[in-house]
């Protein structure tokens, strides 16, 4: 009476077979490690090249990934931005005035980016944007703005025209003029104010 041949599950691997399996696994891990090191090296090379080729391309790329592809912001985002203030609000017939405050020393450069979007069934109402107590607005109009760039540096460096509890604190005032009474009318405002350059003591 002959016994049945052993099944595959009961087969015993020889030392040579085990070594081949181990060598194959080690070779696979080496390939993965090489691919990881190659990708990491390429990332370092790209970051270093970015620093020499462009001062703002990486920051713009990161901004686009977080906030969307608003490439018109690129001109005001760079390595020299010391502080950045942002605000967002709605202007309506019930809330026709809103404020945005920021700090800037007269030695610094101040760049504002303003987005204005009208909505509602009525004709767009005029929006006025003023800095501190200067009589002339820095912008006024009924059209929409797509983060228009406004240089506020010259006005910030002029003698203060308002009493502020804190030195070098400035206010942007957004006012809706001649707003309609329709409850569906509103103006959505977004602001990004970049303070460029480190604060320096005035002589």
NORCORLIN-V719518 format. One record per residue. N is the residue number from 0. RES is the residue in one small letter. SS is DSSP state (~ for helix, > for strand, _ for the rest). PHI is phi in radians with two decimals (none if undefined). Layout:
BEGIN
n:N res:RES ss:SS phi:PHI
n:N res:RES ss:SS phi:PHI
END
This chain:
BEGIN
n:0 res:x ss:_ phi:none
n:1 res:x ss:_ phi:-1.69
n:2 res:x ss:_ phi:-1.48
n:3 res:x ss:_ phi:-1.26
n:4 res:x ss:_ phi:-1.11
n:5 res:x ss:_ phi:-1.12
n:6 res:x ss:_ phi:-1.28
n:7 res:x ss:~ phi:-1.10
n:8 res:x ss:~ phi:-1.21
n:9 res:x ss:~ phi:-1.80
n:10 res:x ss:_ phi:-1.17
n:11 res:x ss:_ phi:-1.73
n:12 res:x ss:_ phi:-1.34
n:13 res:x ss:_ phi:-1.38
n:14 res:x ss:~ phi:-1.02
n:15 res:x ss:~ phi:-1.14
n:16 res:x ss:~ phi:-1.12
n:17 res:x ss:~ phi:-1.10
n:18 res:x ss:~ phi:-1.10
n:19 res:x ss:~ phi:-1.14
n:20 res:x ss:~ phi:-1.13
n:21 res:x ss:~ phi:-1.10
n:22 res:x ss:~ phi:-1.09
n:23 res:x ss:~ phi:-1.15
n:24 res:x ss:~ phi:-1.14
n:25 res:x ss:~ phi:-1.09
n:26 res:x ss:~ phi:-1.09
n:27 res:x ss:~ phi:-1.16
n:28 res:x ss:~ phi:-1.11
n:29 res:x ss:~ phi:-1.10
n:30 res:x ss:~ phi:-1.11
n:31 res:x ss:~ phi:-1.12
n:32 res:x ss:~ phi:-1.11
n:33 res:x ss:~ phi:-1.10
n:34 res:x ss:~ phi:-1.11
n:35 res:x ss:~ phi:-1.11
n:36 res:x ss:~ phi:-1.11
n:37 res:x ss:~ phi:-1.14
n:38 res:x ss:~ phi:-1.11
n:39 res:x ss:~ phi:-1.12
n:40 res:x ss:~ phi:-1.11
n:41 res:x ss:~ phi:-1.11
n:42 res:x ss:~ phi:-1.10
n:43 res:x ss:~ phi:-1.06
n:44 res:x ss:~ phi:-1.09
n:45 res:x ss:~ phi:-1.11
n:46 res:x ss:~ phi:-1.13
n:47 res:x ss:~ phi:-1.15
n:48 res:x ss:~ phi:-1.10
n:49 res:x ss:~ phi:-1.05
n:50 res:x ss:~ phi:-1.12
n:51 res:x ss:~ phi:-1.48
n:52 res:x ss:~ phi:-1.43
n:53 res:x ss:_ phi:-2.55
n:54 res:x ss:_ phi:-1.40
n:55 res:x ss:_ phi:-2.23
n:56 res:x ss:~ phi:-1.15
n:57 res:x ss:~ phi:-1.17
n:58 res:x ss:~ phi:-1.10
n:59 res:x ss:~ phi:-1.12
n:60 res:x ss:~ phi:-1.06
n:61 res:x ss:~ phi:-1.09
n:62 res:x ss:~ phi:-1.08
n:63 res:x ss:~ phi:-1.09
n:64 res:x ss:~ phi:-1.17
n:65 res:x ss:~ phi:-1.50
n:66 res:x ss:~ phi:-1.88
n:67 res:x ss:_ phi:1.94
n:68 res:x ss:_ phi:-1.61
n:69 res:x ss:_ phi:-1.56
n:70 res:x ss:~ phi:-1.19
n:71 res:x ss:~ phi:-1.22
n:72 res:x ss:~ phi:-1.41
n:73 res:x ss:~ phi:-1.03
n:74 res:x ss:~ phi:-1.16
n:75 res:x ss:~ phi:-1.98
n:76 res:x ss:_ phi:-2.00
n:77 res:x ss:_ phi:-2.67
n:78 res:x ss:_ phi:-1.12
n:79 res:x ss:_ phi:-1.50
n:80 res:x ss:> phi:-1.21
n:81 res:x ss:> phi:-1.54
n:82 res:x ss:> phi:-2.44
n:83 res:x ss:> phi:-2.47
n:84 res:x ss:> phi:-2.01
n:85 res:x ss:> phi:-2.34
n:86 res:x ss:> phi:-2.70
n:87 res:x ss:> phi:-2.61
n:88 res:x ss:> phi:-2.81
n:89 res:x ss:> phi:-2.02
n:90 res:x ss:> phi:-1.79
n:91 res:x ss:_ phi:-2.40
n:92 res:x ss:_ phi:-1.13
n:93 res:x ss:_ phi:-1.53
n:94 res:x ss:_ phi:-2.41
n:95 res:x ss:_ phi:-1.50
n:96 res:x ss:> phi:-2.28
n:97 res:x ss:> phi:-2.39
n:98 res:x ss:> phi:-2.24
n:99 res:x ss:> phi:-2.40
n:100 res:x ss:> phi:-1.86
n:101 res:x ss:> phi:-2.68
n:102 res:x ss:> phi:-1.88
n:103 res:x ss:_ phi:-2.71
n:104 res:x ss:_ phi:-1.33
n:105 res:x ss:_ phi:-1.04
n:106 res:x ss:_ phi:-1.49
n:107 res:x ss:_ phi:-1.66
n:108 res:x ss:> phi:-1.69
n:109 res:x ss:> phi:-2.11
n:110 res:x ss:> phi:-2.09
n:111 res:x ss:> phi:-1.85
n:112 res:x ss:> phi:-2.07
n:113 res:x ss:> phi:-2.17
n:114 res:x ss:> phi:-1.97
n:115 res:x ss:> phi:-2.24
n:116 res:x ss:> phi:-2.26
n:117 res:x ss:> phi:-1.49
n:118 res:x ss:> phi:-2.58
n:119 res:x ss:_ phi:2.22
n:120 res:x ss:_ phi:-1.37
n:121 res:x ss:_ phi:-1.53
n:122 res:x ss:_ phi:-1.12
n:123 res:x ss:_ phi:-1.02
n:124 res:x ss:_ phi:-1.49
n:125 res:x ss:> phi:-1.31
n:126 res:x ss:> phi:-2.04
n:127 res:x ss:> phi:-1.96
n:128 res:x ss:> phi:-2.11
n:129 res:x ss:> phi:-2.14
n:130 res:x ss:> phi:-1.87
n:131 res:x ss:_ phi:0.89
n:132 res:x ss:_ phi:-1.91
n:133 res:x ss:_ phi:-1.13
n:134 res:x ss:_ phi:-1.19
n:135 res:x ss:_ phi:-1.54
n:136 res:x ss:_ phi:-1.22
n:137 res:x ss:_ phi:-1.36
n:138 res:x ss:> phi:-2.83
n:139 res:x ss:> phi:-2.63
n:140 res:x ss:> phi:2.91
n:141 res:x ss:_ phi:-1.90
n:142 res:x ss:_ phi:-1.45
n:143 res:x ss:_ phi:-1.35
n:144 res:x ss:> phi:-2.09
n:145 res:x ss:> phi:-1.92
n:146 res:x ss:> phi:0.86
n:147 res:x ss:> phi:-1.12
n:148 res:x ss:> phi:-1.56
n:149 res:x ss:> phi:-2.22
n:150 res:x ss:> phi:-1.50
n:151 res:x ss:_ phi:-1.78
n:152 res:x ss:~ phi:-1.03
n:153 res:x ss:~ phi:-1.05
n:154 res:x ss:~ phi:-1.24
n:155 res:x ss:~ phi:-1.12
n:156 res:x ss:~ phi:-1.44
n:157 res:x ss:_ phi:-1.35
n:158 res:x ss:_ phi:-0.96
n:159 res:x ss:_ phi:-1.06
n:160 res:x ss:_ phi:-2.00
n:161 res:x ss:_ phi:-2.61
n:162 res:x ss:_ phi:-1.56
n:163 res:x ss:_ phi:-2.09
n:164 res:x ss:_ phi:-1.16
n:165 res:x ss:_ phi:-2.22
n:166 res:x ss:_ phi:-1.15
n:167 res:x ss:_ phi:1.18
n:168 res:x ss:> phi:-1.66
n:169 res:x ss:> phi:-2.11
n:170 res:x ss:> phi:-2.26
n:171 res:x ss:> phi:-1.74
n:172 res:x ss:> phi:-1.90
n:173 res:x ss:> phi:-1.99
n:174 res:x ss:> phi:-2.22
n:175 res:x ss:> phi:-1.62
n:176 res:x ss:> phi:-1.85
n:177 res:x ss:_ phi:1.06
n:178 res:x ss:_ phi:-1.19
n:179 res:x ss:_ phi:-1.42
n:180 res:x ss:_ phi:-1.51
n:181 res:x ss:_ phi:-1.09
n:182 res:x ss:_ phi:-1.14
n:183 res:x ss:_ phi:-1.50
n:184 res:x ss:_ phi:-1.51
n:185 res:x ss:> phi:-2.81
n:186 res:x ss:> phi:-2.25
n:187 res:x ss:> phi:-1.61
n:188 res:x ss:> phi:-2.08
n:189 res:x ss:> phi:-2.19
n:190 res:x ss:> phi:-2.28
n:191 res:x ss:> phi:-2.31
n:192 res:x ss:> phi:-1.97
n:193 res:x ss:> phi:-1.81
n:194 res:x ss:> phi:-1.78
n:195 res:x ss:> phi:-1.81
n:196 res:x ss:_ phi:1.69
n:197 res:x ss:_ phi:-1.28
n:198 res:x ss:_ phi:-1.15
n:199 res:x ss:_ phi:-2.13
n:200 res:x ss:_ phi:-1.30
n:201 res:x ss:_ phi:-1.39
n:202 res:x ss:_ phi:-1.29
END
